């Protein structure tokens, strides 16, 4: 009797052990599927930015990346109040890009456009960072410190995702994590043009 | 002995299967994802429509995105997103931007009117009326706002209301005194064949804190709530949905009535710059109609038809009423192009 009991216990242990191992493997696999980002090979970005001012200059993505950059925090909200960000945004200040083609003053406006047909026009004060800012929690207007408008190419440490305007998006950033209106965050920027304001 | 081993094995196998069910990714891949893009002023209505439609169609996951009306359409035509159903706050945009490649019919299902929204705390709140609103807005200390006409249709409609007011109240100074005098650079106004053309500056910049220009309703509502402004040009539905008081404007100027379409046509706004390459800068005054259509390239045409059917059905009309969105009997511009299931539900627009 005792021997039979011993035999059934002996068979039980390997079965139980195998099942436990199976469960552990499944748990690890499930965790890996849930958390492991799909590995994408690094690709080169073939995208030119045209700057137009008192002359015209075309810059590649690699050339932009070698310029002195600025990093700040900022986000935006959509027409219906959906909050995006705040993000950590890295890019080149618009003012510095404008300096490459002659610079801007109060008589100028800056026309930022994208190949999907979207265009936004900014005045001198906006290029200098003059925007209303909003609290991400409740979209109430709040005061802000210094803001900088940048041509963003990196967001939270990664190249901009396609849906967020890869490779370039206009971003309005500062030290605080505040929001600005989404219509200013032009995606897929390919041209920045300085014009004399038609309204003087 | 063998029975005990088998029982244990079965229990362990069941435990493994249950673990797989719990730990492996679980999602709604089986449901049809119906993409619906809608104009921002429909947000309250469409949130209710989404809930009720999904409860009647548990195999459908309605995925909604709200934008300005032109952006709604551009997501399909310029950005090439996959969109099944589109609903806009200006019915004329659908034929202008989508025909014939992306759509060939629309159905109007709702309307709206322009009002002057305010709170109990607004200066002169108990004094303002449909007869004196334009004078109250010019009083020292009174602040008001409207949305940027280049970014939001409610903004250019605010300009239209102010210009139309000049003929209605027989006072040729209203637009200048209420709007233009507050901006530098300012608007230019010309008249041609009894039509007023208002040309916006490239950048709309208030000279003082009397006027607040914001990208859209969301910001203006927040300013009204906080007392940052006393009054805002708004859609009546938005004012009601947010529990605001409002001044009802005469139908001759509030863009609500087809009866006064000829009058509305007599104001044209020329925007400061062409924000979208696919749409010109000219906006002509006309009655406000919301319209809905299905993309010709819709990935889920059957479910899209069911959705539109729901919007224009009695249930949909009930939701419009509950969310203070004025409804209209569903009408279409091209009945022969409608999906068959919708034809019996709509009338043809009498051009």
Interface residues (C-beta under 8 A of the other chain):
Chain A: X4 X7 X8 X11 X12 X15 X16 X19 X22 X23 X26 X27 X30 X31 X33 X34 X77 X78 X79 X80 X81 X82 X109 X111 X116 X117 X118 X119 X120 X121 X122 X123 X132 X134 X138 X139 X140 X141 X181 X182 X183 X197 X198 X199 X200
Chain B: X1 X4 X5 X8 X9 X12 X13 X15 X16 X19 X20 X23 X24 X25 X40 X43 X66 X67 X68 X71 X74 X78 X79 X151 X152 X185 X201 X202 X203 X205 X214 X215 X216 X218 X219 X222 X223 X226 X228 X272 X273 X274 X275 X276 X277 X278
